[in-house]
Amino acid sequence: MTAPTFIFESSAFALGHTIICGIDEAGRGPWAGPVVASAVILDPDNIPQGLNDSKKLNEAKREALFGPIMYSSKVGIGIVSAAEIDEINILQATFLAMQRAFEQLEIMPDLALIDGNRSPKLNCKTQTIIGGDAKSLSIAAASIIAKVTRDRIMHQHDLTYPLYGFLRHKGYGTAAHAAALAIHGPCAEHRKSFKPIALILSR
C-alpha cells in the first residue's frame, strides 16, 4: 500500500506556486448530517507523520493526527447542513462546503489541490486529483480534518437524537439505521431529498 507524498505540491512549487492547499470532503453519501470539507496548507518543514487517506486510518489514528495537523498547518473547515443539502443537492453542497473551507483559510493559496474529478469555483487555480486523498499529503490532511470534524458533529447529533444510532454509523445507510428509520421516521438531521428518506416520507 503506497502512502501519499508531497510530489504534487513540490511540482507546483517548482512551477512558481507559493501557497498550496489540499481540499477534501467527508459525508457525501450518508442519509443524515452535514457534508464537511476542509482546506489545509501544510508547512513543508513540519508535516505530521502518518498522514494518509482518512478511510485508511482507524478512528483513533485520525483523532491522534487531528491536533498535530491543526497545530502545524493552516486549516479551514466548511460545513453544509442537511437542510442546505436538500435545497441545493449533494454535489452543489459539496462544492459549497469546499468553498467555505477555502474561505476560512487565514492566508489565500494560489493553488488548490482537490480530491476528485470536479472542482468548485475558488479564487485561485485548481487541480483535481482522482484518489487525491491517497496521493497528496495536503489532501490526505484535509481528509482527516473533514472526517474527524464530521464524526464529532454526528456524535453531538447522537446525543440529541439517540434513537438512530448516529454514533455508530455516522448517518450512513446501515441496516440498523434503516431499521431505526422504519420505526421512528426521520429526524431534523435526515436528508429528506435522499431516496431512502423520501420514500419513508411519501408513505
N, C-alpha and C positions, 0 to 999 in steps of 0.2 A: 504494500500500500504506500503510494507516494504521498508525501506531505506537501502542503502549499509552500511556495517560495516567494522571494522578493524580485523575481525575474521581470514581471510585468512593470513593477514600479521602477526598477533600475533602468529598464529600456526607455521608459518615459522620461526619467531624469536625463538620460543621455540625449534625448531629443529636445531638451530645453525646458521641460516642465519642472516646476519648483515645489509645488504643493499638490500632493496626490491623496485622494481619499478612496476608500473602498466602501461600497454600499451594498447591503443585503437586507432581506426582509424575513420575517417569520410569521406564519399564521394565515397563509392564503387559503388553505384547504379546510380548516375547522368549520364546524357548524355554529360555533359561538365564540364570542370575544372579539377583540380588535385584531387588525393586522398591524404589525410593528416593524419599522425599518430603523436601521442605524447607519450612520456615516462615520467612518473612522479614519483619521490621519495618524498613521504610525510615526513614531520617532525612529528613523533608521538606525540610530545608535543605541536604542533602548527598546527593542522589540521583545515582548514577553515570550518566554519559552513555552512550547507546547501548543501553539495556535494551530487550529485545524477547523475544517468544516464542522459546524456545531452538531450536525447529525452524526458525526463520527466520534463524538465525545459524550460520555455519560453526564448526568446532571451534576454530579459532584465536581467533575473536571471543569464543566462550563462555569459553575459558580466560583471555583477557585481561580479561574482566569479573568472573571469579570472585573475584580478590583484592580489587578495589575494593568489591564487594558485601560480602564478609566483613569488610572493614575499616570500612566506613561504617555497617553495619546490624547489627541483632540477628538472628542466624541459628540455627535449629535444624534438625538433619538426622535423619531416621528411616530405618532400613534393615530390611527384612524379607527373610530368606533364601529361597532356592529351596525348602528343606525346609519352612519355615513356610508358604510359598505352597501346597505340596502338602497340608499339613494343613488349611488353613482356606479355601482357594480365593483366586483372584486379587483379587476385589472386596474381600473382608474383609482381605486382606493389604495392599491399597492403603489402606484406612481405617486399619489398624494403623500403617502407615508414617507416615501423616499425623498420627496421634495421638502417635507417638513424636517426630516432628519438633516438634510443638507443645509437648510436654512438655520439650524440650531448650532452649526459649527461656528466657533469664535473667530476662525480665520477662513477665508474663502479659497478653496482649491482652484487650480487651473486645469485639473483633470480629475474626473470621477471614473473609477473602475466599477462596473455594475454587474452583479451576478445575473445571468440570464441572456436572452437574445433581444430584449427590447428595453429602451431607455426612456425614463421620464425627461421632461424638459427642465434642464438645470442651467444656471448661469455660468456654465463652463463647458469645456469639451468633455464628451463622454466616450467611454469604450466599454462595450458589452463583452462579457466573457461567459460562455456557457460552462456551467460547472465551476464558476469562478471561486466559490467558497472552498473548493478543494485544490485550487491552483494558485490563488493570490493571497498572501498573508494579510493584506489590508481588508480584503473581502471576508476572509476567514474571521478576522477580529470583529468585523461588523456583524457577521452571522451569529457570533457568540453573544454580543451585546443585545441584538434583537431578540434572540431566543430566550435568554435569561430574563430580559425585561418583560416579555410576553408571558412567560411562565409565572413570574411574580404577580402579574396582573390577574392571571387565571386563579392563582392561589387566593387572592382577595375576593374574586367572584365566587369561589368555592365557599368562603365564609358567609357571603351574602345569600347564596343560593345553594345550600348544602345538598339538595335533593338530586342534583345532576352528576355529582362526582367529578367536577371540573379539576380538582387537584390531581386526580389520577390520569385523566385522558386529555386534559388541557383544551377541551372543546372539540376534539376530533371525533369523527363518526364511528365510535366503537359500538359493539353490541350492547354494552352496559349503558352507554349514552342513549342509544336508540330506545332501550327498554325504559329508561327514566322519562324520556320524552313521551312515550306512549302512555305512561301513567299520569304524568303531571302536566303535559303540554309544554310549550316553550316559555322561557322567561325573557326578561328585557334584554339580556345579553345574547340571545339567539339571533342568527342572521335569517331574517324572515324571507329574504329573496332566494335563499338556498333551497334547492328542490326538496330535501327531506323535511325541512321545516315548513315550507309552503304546502306540502301535501297534508301535513297534520292540521294546519290552519284551514285548509279547504274542506275538511271533513264536517 
